[in-house]
Amino acid sequence: MAEMQDVVFIDGVRTPFGRAGEKGMYWNTRADDLVVKAMIALLERNPAVPKDRIDEVAIAATTQTGDQGLTLGRSTAILAGLPQTVPGYAIDRMCAGAMTSVTTVAGGIAFGAYDLAIAGGVEHMGHHPMGSGVDPNPRFVAEKLVNAEALNMGNTAEKIHDRFPQITKERADRFALGSQQKFAAAVAAGKIDPDLVPIAVKTAEGWGLASRDEAPRPETTMEGLANLKTPFRPHGRVTAGNSSGLNDGATVSLMASARAAKELGLTPKMRLVSYAFAGVEPEIMGIGPIPSTEKALKKAGLTIDDIGLFELNEAFAVQVLSLLDHYGIADDDPRVNKWGGAIAVGHPLASSGVRLMIQLARQFEEHPEVRYGLTAMCVGLGQGGSVIWENPHFTGRKK
C-alpha cells in the first residue's frame, strides 16, 4: 500500500515576462523553448536531483496548439535533456494552468506514486491570443448556460464593479499604482532577479538577452491612470492600467515528497498544506478565489487570520479588491502582494500560478514570523484556485 507523503516545494524559476505582439521581446521565440530554457535552469540549480528520478513533468498552456501543442510536458522534457524514461503531459485550466500542474502532481506525490515532479506553465499570447482557434459550443449562449459577456474577461471585471459599487475606479487605480511601485521597489532591492532565467532572443537588431520583465511601468501615476480609456464599456472602470496585460512567459517548479527531499539533501522552500478549486458564475469569474479560499482554509482547519502572506494574481485590480473586501483586509495591507503583482509584471495566463509560488517562497525566507501563506487566482469561465503553504523557516519570531 502506498503511504501518504508530505508535499514540498523545492524550487521554482521563471523567464522574464514579455509583452505580447510583434514588438514584444519573444515574438521570434517559440513558446516551448521558453519552457525548455526554464526547465534546464531549474535542473542546473538543483544538481543533487538525479534526472532519472523525476517521475512526471506537467506543463500547462491555455491554447494548446502550434508551439504550445504536442503534449508540452513530454516534448519539453525531452528537449530539456531529461531521460526518455521520464513521462509528461499537458494541462489546461486557463489562468490557473500552472497552479493546477502543481496541485495535480502534488496529489501524486501525496499518494506515494511520485517522489519528484516538475510542474509549470507557459503562455505565448503573442503567438496565441486569448481565445484564438476556439469554437465555443453555441449552447453556452443559446441555452443561456453562460452569458455571452462571460467569454470576455474585461466584461466580467466590469460586472464585479457593478456588483460591488464600493470598489470604485479610483480604488482600482490606486491598487494598480501600488502594484507598480511595489514591484519596482522589489526589482531595485534585488528580490526578483534571483529566480529569473535570462533568455536569448532574436530581434530585428540581432541577438540579445531578455533578462528583465518587459511590462512594468514604474513611472505610472494616478493622473495617468485616471485618463486611460475604458475599452469594455463607455464610462467603465476597467482600463489597461488597472488590469494585467497581454504577455508571454514560462514558469517551472520542482515538487517533491518530504521523504525524497530528505534522501537527496534538498531544502524545501514551502510545504503544501491544502488546496481547492471552486466554480462561480462565469459572468463574474473574478470572485472565484473567494470560495476556493474558503474551501482551502476549511480543509486545512485554518481561518483567514492565520494567513500571514498573500500572493493574489492581479488579473484585474477589482478582482483582488473583491477578495480583500470579503475578508475585511485593507487595500494596502502589507501582507498582500508585497512585491507587486500581475498588473505590473504581467500575466501570461497558464504560467502565472507558479510565479505566485516563487514570490511567496522568497518572502517566507524573509519572514520567519509567518507560518502560512496563500497563493490564489481567478480563472476564466468562472473558477477560482487557492493553495495554502507552510513556511519551513517559521520560528514565530521576527528576524
MOJOMO-V581772 format. One line per field, one symbol per residue. ss: DSSP state (H for helix, E for strand, - for the rest). phi: phi as a letter, one per 40 degrees, with the letter a starting at -180 (. if undefined). burial: # if it has 24 or more other ideal C-beta (glycine too) atoms within 12 Angstrom, else .. A space follows every 10 residues. Layout:
BEGIN
ss: ???
phi: ???
burial: ???
END
This chain:
BEGIN
ss: ------EEEE EEEEE--EE- ---------- HHHHHHHHHH HHHHH----- HHHEEEEEEE -----HHH-- -HHHHHHHH- -------EEE E--HHHHHHH HHHHHHHHHH H----EEEEE EEEE------ --------HH HH-----HHH H-HHHHHHHH HHH-----HH HHHHHHHHHH HHHHHHHH-- --HHHEE-EE EEE--EEEEE ---------- -HHHHH---- ---------- --E---EEEE EEEEEEEHHH HHHH-----E EEEEEEEEE- -HHHHHHHHH HHHHHHHHHH ---HHHEEEE EE---EHHHH HHHHHH---- -----E---- -HHHH---HH HHHHHHHHHH HHHHHH---- -EEEEEEEE- --EEEEEEEE ---------
phi: .cbcbcbbcc aabacdcbcc hccccbdbbc cccccdcccc cccccbcccc cccccabbbc acbcafcbbg fdcccccccc gcdccccaab aabfccdcdc dccccccccc cgcbbbabba aaabcccbdd gcgcbdddcd cccfcacdcc cbcccccccc dccbcccccc cccccccccc cccccccccg ccddbcbcbc bbbcchcabc bbcccdbccd bccccccccb ccacfcbcbc cbbcccbbia babbbacdcc ccdcgcbcca bccaaababb ddcbdccdcc cccdcccccc gbbcccccab bbccdadccc cccccdcgbc dbdcccfdbg acdcchacfc ccdcddcdcc cccddcbccc cbbbbaacbd ggaababbbb ccccbgbcc
burial: ....###### ########## ...####### ########## ###.##..#. #.######## ####..#### ########## .#...##### ########## ########## ...####### ########.# .......... .....#..## ########## #.##..#.#. ########## ####.##... ##..###.#. #........# .######..# ....#..#.# .#...##### ########## ########.# #..#.#.### ########## ########## #######..# .#.#.##### ########## #######.#. #.#.###### ########## ########## #######..# ########## ########## ####.....
END
